[in-house]
Amino acid sequence: MSFFKKRKTTFNPFSILFYLIAFCLLVRVLLPYSSTSIIWFPISNTNGFVKTEYTLTVGEKIRLKVKAKNVRIQYSTSDFKVASVNRSGIVYAKRTGVVIICASYHNMKFNCRIRVVDS
């Protein structure tokens, strides 16, 4: 009498499909922004912002729109006393003046001019 019984193996397409989907989700979680096929960015000689100039009143806020999808963009301001920007691209107008908001992604940089006026 044999101690180990032989299992009859059958082809199960659902288990293969499960492992394929699990692998794709794992790759998507670990490498969310590395594939160039899902990233669209404008040609480097054009501006990446939808609108390049805004006029705000003191205390107003707007969200900058960028012509890109599925990328992590870093924002910076030329003068944080006039206007500040957070990592989501929301600009808060603090006092009167002109500020340049810069959006950068790898080696590409785009500028947007924000004019802040009194109400």
Secondary structure as UniProt FT lines:
FT   HELIX           13..30
FT   TURN            32..33
FT   TURN            36..37
FT   TURN            44..45
FT   STRAND          53..57
FT   TURN            58..59
FT   STRAND          61..63
FT   STRAND          74..77
FT   TURN            80..82
FT   STRAND          83..85
FT   TURN            87..88
FT   STRAND          90..93
FT   STRAND          97..105
FT   TURN            106..107
FT   STRAND          108..117
//
